[in-house]
Amino acid sequence: MKYTHPLGTVKALESFFNRGPFPVGGDGDTINVGSANSAEPENVLVVPSYRQIIDLQDFSASRSIHAPGQSGHPASKHYDDFIALWRNGETHPMLYQQEEIKKQAEGKMYLQPKKL
């Protein structure tokens, strides 16, 4: 399986934008769904991009994962940081409590409208 960015279709930019290929398992009849073109079975085209486990008794115990990462910018450390977790079937905590969110935050961004 390969994570392909739209700009990664340009040959000179491919290694900067794209990630993979990575071996993945699964087929249409497994929990970890995977689908490939029968002419190229090594080229997996369909996988679950997001997994989520919600604990309805304790939302703070809920977990999720999406790949390849939180950022869409290839120079960000969060561009592909979830690939290993995703491939191993692991997740990260979903933060619901304000104090947990503040403790885990890497920074703040303030968006201000332009004054007219």
C-alpha positions, -999 to +999 in steps of 0.1 A: +000+000+000+012+035-008+001+069+005+001+091-026-002+128-024-016+146-055+018+164-060+035+130-056+024+121-091+052+144-104+082+120-107+107+146-093+085+152-062+074+116-056+098+108-027+091+140-009+053+137-010+045+100-011+050+073+016+054+036+011+049+011-003+041-008+029+029-044+031-006-047+045-029-077+050-067-081+047-093-085+021-130-078+015-139-104+042-117-093+071-120-066+097-089-050+083-104-046+049-080-045+020-086-046-017-062-047-047-063-049-084-062-086-094-036-078-121-014-062-094-022-079-061+008-062-044-007-028-051-033-025-024-058+003-033-084+002-005-078+002+032-096+017+062-082+052+066-097+058+100-104+035+130-122+046+161-132+030+194-156+050+215-161+041+252-197+053+259-191+050+297-159+071+296-153+092+265-117+099+278-109+062+272-119+065+235-092+059+210-087+064+172-061+064+144-059+077+109-030+076+086-007+088+074-007+117+099-024+148+112-007+172+089-009+176+051+025+193+049+053+169+041+079+189+061+058+185+093+067+159+118+030+150+118+028+143+081+034+106+084+037+099+122+007+077+124+017+052+097+035+028+121+006+029+146-020+023+118+000-006+103+003-023+137-034-019+145-026+006+173-044+038+183-039+070+202-061+085+229-090+109+219-088+138+242-121+151+256-112+169+289-099+204+286-070+198+310-058+168+290-060+188+258-040+216+273-014+191+287-009+174+253-010+206+231+021+214+212+011+250+207-017+274+201-028+291+169-050+322+170-069+332+139-080+368+137-102+382+110-087+411+091-099+445+103-119+463+077 
